[in-house]
Amino acid sequence: MPSFKGRICAAVMHKMSNFNIYYTPDVVGKMQKFSDKLENENYPDDFTCTKEQTPAGTRYERLQKKNTPRNGRLILYFHGGAYIAGLFGYYRDFAEDFYYQAGQAETIFLDYDTAPEYQYPVQLNQALDLWHDLTQNQGYSPREIILGGDSAGGNLLLAMMLKLRDQGEKLPLGAFCISPWTDMTGDSGTFCSNYGKDIEFGDPKHPVMTETKKQALLASDIYSFIGDADRKNPYISPVFGEYHGFPPMIFTVGGNEMLLDDTLTIVGKLRSENIPVLCEMQPDMFHIYTTMRDMMPESQHSWNRILKYIRIMYHIQ
């Protein structure tokens, strides 16, 4: 049973951000309006935010505490939103926690180009471009960087790590994924079994996932970033990748998500390779509940687990 605050947050999320195609035919428009609503130019107190570009033109934002030199700890974060929503102000508050509660880490947010105008492999190439600029031009060591991402950002995080590993390049110190979107085929068990429970992409009023509904969802604009590419490509659906050589990781996921198996399958693959991995699964919780941080006890608990993981990886007591 979710907490009282958890039930309230779930009701608000269902009203504000239900992207089921039967309720929201214009998924792209609603997703973009949702991100615009959460955009602002307010930054955490005592922090500066600079909007920068790599030499190749990839946009990103750097958040630093004012008058604080670089200390060798960097969180590189990839935001969610089905690759449709852009980077918005809500995420910038994460930087405050990463600084004060996770070893005074600096935070950089990739601001990738969005679908449906920009499709695979644009976002992956931009992530790689930023990674190479940070590690080859700006003097960051891969061992100083921890990656983070939610939903589509978790997809991008895993795809980039697979690509780096496959190219024989060094991987980051660690990574954390919040409800990552890893399977574009819709073939997992929970994609269907949790359809009636998922308040953001499912349909509690009509809980049975039929084959017709499934095919309509897979053909909808939610998946527009794929274009004509193969959905089973591991750089599009990381669930089909192999995970040898990966660093220690942590995942958080809600028990009511259609994408629950997107996380559990990846965690199982990491464990089969003897990679240290933690999986924080909160029953009755919804997609990316962890990003709500201190709004309810479930999200606060999972967010604190991520912060503890970061401190451990940076050897901070």
N, C-alpha and C positions, 0 to 999 in steps of 0.2 A: 504493500500500500504506500503510495507516494505521500510525502508530507503535505500539510495544508498549503504551504507556499508553493510546493511542487504542483499541486492541482491547479492553483490559480495561474501559475506560469504556463502550464500546459493549455489552459483555456485561452489565455491571451495569445499564445503562439498559434493555436488552431484558428483563431479569428484573424490574426494579422498575416500569417505566413503559411496558409494552406495552399499548396501548389498542385493539388490534384487537378488533372486536366478536365475533369467533368464539372468542376466548380470554377475553374480558372482557365478558360480557353486561351487567353492571351498570357501565357506563362512568362514570356520574355518581358512584356510590359509590366506585369505585377512584380516580377523579381527586380527589375530596374527601379521601379517606384519604391519598393521596400528598401533597397540600398540607399536611394536618394534621401529617403525619410530619416535614415540613421546617419547621414553624412553631416559633418559639422567641422568647423575649423578650431574647435576647442581642444587644446592639448593638455595632458596632465601638468599640474603645477610644477614649476621649476624645470620643465623639459623644453627642449627645442625640437622642432620637426622641420627637416629640410627635404625638399623634393628634388631628387637628383636623377641622373641618367647615366647609364654605361656609355662607353664610346660608340657602341652599336645602337644606342637609342632606347634601351630597355629602361622603363621608369621604375623608380622605387622611392620609398620614404625612409629616412633615417631619424630615429628618435633617441636623443641623448639627454641625460641630465645636464643642466647648465653648468659650465665651468668644471666639467669632470673629464679627465683624460681617458683615453681608451685603455682598458685593463686586460684585454685578451679574452673576453667572453662576449660572444655574439649570438643572439637568437635571430635566425633568419626565418621569417614567418610567411606562409602562403595562405591567403584568405579563401573562404568558401563562397558559395553562391552559384553552383552548377556551371561555372565558367561564364555565366551570364552577368552576374552582379559585379560591379567594380569594387575597388578598395574603398571602404567608408570609415568614418570617424570612430565608430564603436570599437574597432580593433585597436585604436591607438592607446586606449586605456590599459591594454595588456602590458605595454612597455613599463608602466609604473610598477606592476607586480614583478616583472622580470628584473627590474633594477633593485627594488627594495627587498624582495623576498627570494631572489635567486642569484645572489652573488654579484649584484651591481652590473648585470649584463646589459649591453647595448642591444637595441632592437632595430632590425631592418625589415620592412614589409615590401614584398614584390607587388608592383601594380601592373599586372599583366593585361594585355589586350583581351577583350571579351567576345564571346560568341553572341549571336550567330555570325556576326561579321567576320570574326577571326576564329579559325578552326585549327584542330590538330594538324601539324605539330607546333603551332605558333607559341602557345603558352609554355610547352616543354622547352622549346628553344630559348625563350626569354628567361626561364628559370636557369638553364645551363649558362646562358650569357652572363647573368648576374653572379652566379656561383664562380665562374671563371674570372670575372672582373674582381671580385672580392679576394679570391685566393691567389691570383696571378699578378694583379695590378695594385691592389690596395693593401697587401701585406698581411692578410689574415691567413692563419694556418687552418686547414680543415679540422684539426684537433681543437681549435678554439670555437668552432661553430656547432650549435645544436639547431636542427631544423624543427619547425612546428607547422602544423596545418590542420584545418578543419574541412570536412566534407570534400568539395572539389580540390581544396588546398591540400588535403591529405592524399588525394589521388595524385596530385602534381608532385608532392614530396616523394612518394614512393616511386613514381615513374622516373623522377630525376635520379634518385639513388640507384635504381636498377640500371639506368643508362650510364651513370658514372662507373658503377661496378663493371658493367659489360665492356666499357672502354678502357678498363685497367687503371682508372683514376682513383685517388684517395676519397674515401667517404667521410662524412662529418663525424664528430665525436659521438653524437647520438641524435635521436629524433623522437618527437611525440606526435601522435595522430589523434584527433578528436573526430569520431564518427566518420572515418574516411570512406569515400565513394570509390570502390575498387572493382566492381563487376558491372560492365555495361551490357551484359547479356540478359540479365533478369532471371537467370537460371538457379539462383540460390534458393534454399528452402524458405528462409524468412522473407524473401521478396514477396512471396505469396501468403505465407502463414501469418505475417504481421500486417497485412494490408488493412485489416479492420481495426488495428491498434495504432497505426502510424498517423499522428495528427497533422503532419505536414505534407505527406505525399500519398497517404492512403485515404480510405473512405469509411469512417466508423459507422455511417448510416447504411452502407451497402458493403458489408465486410468481405464478401466472397470475391476473390481475384479470379476472374474468368480468363480464358485464353484471349478473348477479344479485348478485354480491358488491358491485359498485359501487352499485347502487340500495339495497342493505341498509345500506351504510355511510352513504350520503347521508340515509337515513331514520332513522339512529340518533341517540341522545342527544348525540353529539359535536356535532351541528349544532342543538341545541335552542335556542340563543340566537336563531335566525332567526325562530322562531314561524311565522306565516303570511305573512311578508313575501316580496317578490320576491328570489330569490337573485341576480338580475342587477342589482339596485340597487347603484350604485357605493359607497354608504355601508355596504353589507353585503359586497359583493365589489369591493374597490377596483381589481381588475384591469380592470374595465369603465369606470373613470374616465379623465378626461383630465388631463394633468399640466403644462399651461402655468402659469407663475407660481410654481412650487415653488422652494424654496431648495436649495442643494447638499446631497446626501445620501450615505449609505454603507449598504450592505447586506452581511450575511454569511449564507451558506447552505451546507448540506451537499450534496455531490454525490449522496448516496443517498436524499435526501428525496423522498417523493411530492410535496411542496410546492415542489420546486426551480423549476418553471416559474412558481409564484406570485411568486417573486422576479424571475426573468429577464424575465418579461413587463413588470413594472413598470419595471425598469431600462431595458428597451428603449424604453418610452414616455417616460421622462425624457430619455433621450439624443436621441430624435426631436424633443424640444422644446429641445434644446441646454442642458439643465440639467446642471451638473457632478455626476457621480455615480460612486461607486466601488462595485465589486461584488467581494467577497472570497468566492470559492467554493472550499471545501476538498473535493477528491475523497474519496470513501469515508467522509465524515462524515455524522452523523445530525442530526435535527431539534434546533435550539437548542443545538448543541454549543458554541457560542461562550460561552454563559452559564457553562460549567464553568471558564472563565478559566484558572487555573494548574494544572488537574488533568492536562493533557496538552499537548504542544507545539502541536497544531493549534488548540486553543481559545485558548491563550495568544497565539499569533500573531494570530488574528483579533480577539481582545479588545484587543490592543495597537494594531491598526489603528484601532479605534474610538476609543481614547483619543487617538491621534495626530490623528485627524480633529477631535475636540473641541478639542484645543489649537490646531489650525490655525484653526478657526472663531472661536475667542476671541483669535486673534493672539498666542498665547503661544509663545515660542521654546523 
